[in-house]
Each structure stands twice: as structure tokens, then as C-alpha cells.
């Protein structure tokens, strides 16, 4: 029988040895895009989840701030902004009392042109001089408290001082917080660098900080508490497909609406598994560019048994952004040692310009090489570069399968054709 992986806009076909038992090989569900995104935005703003309509949250004399995610997300904030501004205006908050902040977390700052593209020309004109990048290093970030777990909550000055806080973002599977979106617009979105480091480095390796888990996930639950402490009142989250089209929107209470969005997302991407396979064969699609390609490897790690093999197929044609990660993986430190280094604040100079989520990947990749046998099928990285990652190199998927078969003539196997969006669900 022939199987396939999605790859660079096409497919790679392959077959498996007769001694291998396939537990799953289905692709993620294909759902049609919303034909009229602005109509979908109006629909969810008219009937919010767990919250009164946005207009009813407004009181006379309020100042409002609208948070929106950065250019690394395909969220159509430019379509949402006019609808939110118009509703605030009708309820009594004029444009002059509204600001907007790009909730970039610790990512690089977008340019003025990128901000204008993200917010759209109409919002840029209406909010002229009041659209800002969050600065995680700013001394003006305000400490407003700690979560019940002791995490620092220190946020952008405008967030701390505004009366009404609204967010625009995207809900997608997330390897640590279960799903993105929701209160992540606050933590890490508009939090200080030290607050993000305190949260991320503390909870990143808890066994419940994982894909598709909200309740009981300390990484997620701390984010929710930071959002509540910061008084995030209303959130609009989009579900997007790999072509950056809108599938559905959710709006309302930042926690309740996010749970509904996450449940819908899980229904699209969940792959049931009767048990943990010995081998996972995964493609980076649909997230194949740069650091995004690593998401498929993390997703596969939630499925395969300890000591098993992951065959990771990613071309890495745009591998430049991950080269600092590869170089750090080549250091002699174990995952534990590197994790403690980050907690001490001892960040290598060559990583200091990267976001915290990128720096965390060094620990996870070291841990992957310690727990699993990873065979990287790649066009652009050399055998030496893959070796620096402490992974095995294979030029083709057939060679990777042959190498694995020599060690495991019988094996349970899971195939993730679109591993970047797959959510393995082990019974």
C-alpha cells in the first residue's frame, strides 16, 4: 500500500515494510473557508460567547486599548479593526480615546509599514499616532501583581492604565499552552521580558504543558490568570487554514470563547491513536518555513513512545533562521543543564536577539535527541549540520525507512501527512 506526506505544495509517496503495522495515516480535515470574513466578524461580535456585546462593556469616559498579534501570525486584524472601532464609537468611545498595541511578546519589532499593513489603512488613519509596538524591555512596563503560582505579571503601560482592553488574535494548536489565542495576547503578548521568561522557563517542561490540553495545564492556566489580572475584557480569535484563509471566528469572554475555539480546532486536527507507536513519520507541512518547520517534530514527540523513532521530513530550504538553534544544539550541555542556564539568565550572546519561545527550542530539541531517535530527511541541511542537532541524516524518506527497518523489522507506525497541524490523541 502506498502512503504520502504533503511536501512543498505537492506530495511524497512511499511504501512501508510488510512487518510494519499502520495505526494512523489520515490527513487533517479540510474545511471550507468563510466566503465573507467581514460578515463572519459581525456575526460573532453580535453574539459573543460568555460576555455581553462589546458595546455593553463600554461606560462613559472610558479609554480603550486594542491589542493585536504581530506579523508572524496571519490574523486578518485589518478586517477586524474597523468593526471594533465602529462599535466602540457607537457606544460612546471616540477614536481619540482608543489606542492599539502590537502584542509581539519578545519577537522582533515590526516596522511602521508592517504595522500599517497589519492594522489596515482605515484603522491606521483613525488611530494615527496611537498605534504602538509593545516593548518587552521598556522600563515603563508596569508590575501589577503575581499569579497564584508566583509568576510575575508585568505589562505594557497602556494595558495597565486603560479602562477597556480588547484583543484580536488567532487560535491554533500550541505545543505548550494547548492552543494559542485567548489570553496569550497578554502573556506573552504585552508582558515584560522578565515576566515572559519567568513564566515560560518555569512551566515549559511540566508534563501537562502540552498540545491540546487546557484544564490542568499550568502553562495555560498561568496565562489565563495573567489575562484576568490584566483585565482583558473581550477577545476576537480566528481559526485559520494553511493558506491563511479564515475558517471560523469566535468572540467574547477571553477564556470562554477561547475554549470554544480550541474545541473546534481540535475537531479539525485531532488524530486518534490506540497506543503510542514505535515510529512516527511526519511532514513539516503546512508550516514548512524556518523555525515553523520544527513544530511538526514537537507534535510527533507527543505521540511516539520513549526510545522510538521519528522520521521528520522538512526541506529546510529557508533554514537560515534556525541555524543559531542548530549551533546551540551542538553544545555538550544536556537539556537539563541548558534549561537551568536559561533560568539563571545566562543567555548565549548569539541568541539574545531572538524571542524567548525560540530560545526554549534549544532545550526541547536537546530533550528530543535524548528521548527519541530522530532521522531528519532534508534537502537543504547537510549531514554535518543535522549531526550537530544530534539527529541522524537521510537524503530521502525511503532511506530513512530502510535504516529504521534494519533496527525494527516489526513496528507500530503513525503517519502524519500534515504534521505541522496534527494533534495526536493517544488513548
Helices and strands as residue ranges (DSSP letters): E 2-7, E 10-15, E 20-24, H 37-46, G 54-57, E 64-69, H 77-91, G 95-97, E 98-103, H 112-119, H 121-126, E 131-133, E 142-146, E 152-155, H 157-161, E 164-170, E 173-174, E 178-179, G 182-185, H 193-203, H 218-229, E 232-240, E 246-252, H 256-269, E 270-273, E 279-283, G 290-293, H 294-301, E 309-313, G 319-322, H 323-329, H 335-343, G 349-351, H 356-371, E 373-377, H 383-388, E 392-394, H 397-407, E 411-416, E 423-426
